[in-house]
Amino acid sequence: ARARKRRKAFKSFLIWVIIIGAIIVSFSYSMARKKRVEAERAAMMNQVTVIEAVVEESVYTQTIDLSGHVEPNDILQAKFRSTGAITGVYVKEGEYVKEGQLLASIDNTSQLISLQNIQNQIDEARLNGAVKQLQLLELQKKNAENNLDYTNLYANFDGVVASVGVEVNGYSEAGAAAVTIIDRSKLKATVEIDEIDMKYVYEGQPASLSFD
């Protein structure tokens, strides 16, 4: 019985010795592996090369193809209110004009005759003291002066002559466009953007347009 107890105690002791030894070996291996990894990491850190680079600013642009039309800020189609022969064209296509500048004129002979006849009647009415007739003649004179002014075309704003549709010794109908002026200080572009290109566009985005 004592011999069996001694053998059993020895076996237990031997098992514990093996377990403790395995724990010690495992711990030693882990510590050695950790030191090796740290040593490798330190070696890699020592091998890192620092490079200085100059940062440069660059502009990114995206170009898309559009279809549409461009309109000027304002457009004037100057038209004669009277019918007659063209006696003067004072501008040409592409020329810059100022507001109030004379563009073209038609024959005003009949308007001058009418105005002079009315003026003669006004002088006669003043001599005769015909007050009521004088008032009517003054209104007729104002109308005659307007008709005379309608024989001339003037620019309503500063701009560029886009087209001239009349020529000297030609004939112009009342209401027909004689000279076209545009104000291109600002331009408005109405374009269609393809669905594929919509991802490149956002509200308030600055853009520049180029044309063929």
Secondary structure, DSSP 8 states (H G I E B T S, - for coil): -HHHHHHHHHHHHHHHHHHHHHHHHHHHHHHHHHHHHHHHHHHHHHH-------------------EEEEEEEEEEEEE-SS-EEEEEE---TT-EE-TT-EEEEE--HHHHHHHHHHHHHHHHHHHHT-HHHHHHHHHHHHHHHHHHHTTEEE-SSSEEEEEE---TT-EE-TT-EEEEEEEEEEEEEEEE--GGGGGG--TT--------
